[in-house]
Amino acid sequence: MRNHSAGAFLAFALLIAGTGPAFAADPAGLKCVGVYSETSAGSVSWRTGSAAWTAVKVGDVLPAAAEVRINVDRDWVEFVQTGKPDAVYEIAGPESGEKILKTADILKLKPRAVAFPKGAAGKPDAKYKDRLTVVEYLGRQIYMTADGDSRDIKYGDVLDVKGKVKIIAINNTITLMNAEGAIVKVIGPLTFTIADVLANKNLYKFLNVQK
């Protein structure tokens, strides 16, 4: 590998044992499982009551009393109801102005059904052989298939061994689950193959080192 004085490279492909997406106990809350925002301050934010708006981060668990605001049309956020990881609610930015939804409003929307491997260590789920499933992501990620098609990655996507992933921006992340339920998080910017992750090869990430 070439040396880069502006940052550091670290190996980052070791699969870590896990049991799938974890959620807080509040059944009326929402967990953020994916967000893309073009602005550094975050055009996707949330609050309760008259509190200040706070940028939504991946992994945030919003209470039932929360409301969500999004005000850039190219941005989006994905939530699941706590305790229900198999149904995802996607909110896209409005063409103009801003969109504000209460948690209860979001839960009235029609969710997209997703599924995750049911395997365990040494007992892979045969349906997910040679595949990885997206359990979280931050920023825009592109999935490129073997036949040249490409699409934005979303929560619950199943990525085939022959495909590639492009993490576009620095410090953006994607978390993937294999057929045994183990997970790995990869940090960008980086383009990598699904085959390399499944083979547990070293991936290299660029760290945004603060001076």
N, C-alpha and C positions, 0 to 999 in steps of 0.2 A: 504494500500500500504506500501511496505517496504521503509525505509528511505535510501537515497543514498547520501553519503557525497560528491561524485565527481561532482555532478551537481544538477539540480532541475527538478521537474516534474510540468507541467502545464496542466490544462484542455484545450482541443483544438478541440471541435467538434461542436461549434456553427455555424450554417449555416448563411452566410452573404448574404444579398440581392445583386444581380448582374444582369447584362443584357447579360452576355456571354463575350467571348474574346474581348478585346478592342485593337484598332490598330491606329497607326499614319496615317496621311493623305497621305504620299508619296506613290503613287500607284506602284512605281517601286522598293520599298524597301522590305526587308524581316524582319520578326520578329521570334526570336528563341522561340519555344514553348516546346522544350525538348532537353536535352543533357545528354550524359553519357560519362564520361572521367575517366579513371583509374588513371590518374596522377594529383597530386595536383595543378601543374602549369597550367594544361589544355592542352591537345593535340589538342583541337579544338579551333582555333583562327581566328581572322579577322583583316583586316586593309583596309585603303584606300591609294592609291598612294604608297609612300615610307615610310609611317609611320610605327612605330614598331607594331609587331603582338600583339594583345590583346586577352586574353582568352574570348571565347564566354560565356555569361551568359544567363540564362533563362530570357526572357523579353527584351533582347537587340533588338533594331530596327536598322538594317543595311541599309545604304543608297544604292542607285542604283549603285554607283561607287565602292562599297566594293568588296573584294574578301575574300573567306573562305579557311582556310587550316586545314587539318586533317591528322595526321601522325601516328596513332596507329590503327591497323586493328580491334581491338575489340571495338573500340569506335564508337559513332555515334552522329549525331545532326539532329534535325528536324526544318524546317522553314515553315512558311506560308507567302504568299505575303500579304503585308499590305492591309487591306480591304477585304481580301478573306480568311476567317478562315476555309472554307469548303474543302480546297485542301492543302495537306501537302507534302513537299518535304523532303525526308530522304536521308542523305549523310552518308555513312559508310566509315570507314577508309580503306586505301589500304592494300594489302597483304605485300607490302614493299614500302619503300620510303615515299613520301607524296603526297597528292592530293590537288590541289589548283583549286578552281572554282570561277569565277566571279559571281556576283549576276545575271547577264543576262544569264550566263550558267545554273545556277540552275533553273531559270524560264523556261528554254527550256526542262527540264526533265519532265517525266510523273509523275504528283502528285498522291497521294492516296486520294480518296474521303472520307470525313468524314462528320458527321452531329451532330448537337447539339439540345437539347430540345428547343421548341418554346413556352414553358409555361411562366406564370407570377405568381406572388404571389396570391395564392388562386385559380389558374387556371392551374393545372399541365398538361403537355403534356402527354396524355395517352400512347403514344408509349414508354415513358421512365419511366413508373410506376415501382417502386421497382428497379430502376437502377441509377447508377451514371456514368457520362461521364468525361473522362480525358481531362482537358483543358490546363494543363501544368505539367511538371515534371522535376526534377533535380536528376540525378543519376539513378542507376538501380533499378527498382521496379519490383517485381514479383507478378503476379495475379494468384491465385490458385482457380480453380473451385471446385464445390461440388463433382464432380466425380473424382477428383484427378489430373486433367491436370493442367499444369502451363505454363506461357509464360511471356516474358518481356512485360511490359506495354509501350504503345506508345500513342502519342497524338490522341485524338478522340476515343480511346477504350471505349466501353460501358460495365460496370461491373455490373453483376447481384447480387441481394440481397443475394444469397446463397454463394457468393465467398468471398475470403480473399485477402488482399494485404500485401505484405512484403516489407517494406522500409529497404534496407540493411544497409546503412551507416549513421553515425551521420550527422545531419543537411541537409540531402537530403530531398526533399519535393515533394509532389504531390498535385495538385489542382483539385478538383472534382466539377461537377455541377449536381444538382438534377433536377427533372422533372419540377420544377417551375422556373428554371433559377438561383437559388441561388447557391452560391459557398462556398467551405470550403477548406482550405489548411491544410495539415497534415505534420508534421515534424518528421523525423526518428532519430534513428532507431526504428522501431515499426512494429508489425504485428497486423492488425485489420480487423474486418469483415465489409463488406459493410452494413450489417444489422444494426450494431451499429451506423454508420454514419447516415443512414436514420432515425434511431430512436432518433437522436440527443443526444446520450449518450456521456459521457465524455471519451475522449481518452487522453492518457498521452504521452508526448514527453520528450525526454532527451535533455537538453540544454547543448551545449558545452560552458561552462562558462570559460571566459578568466580570468586568475589570474594576 
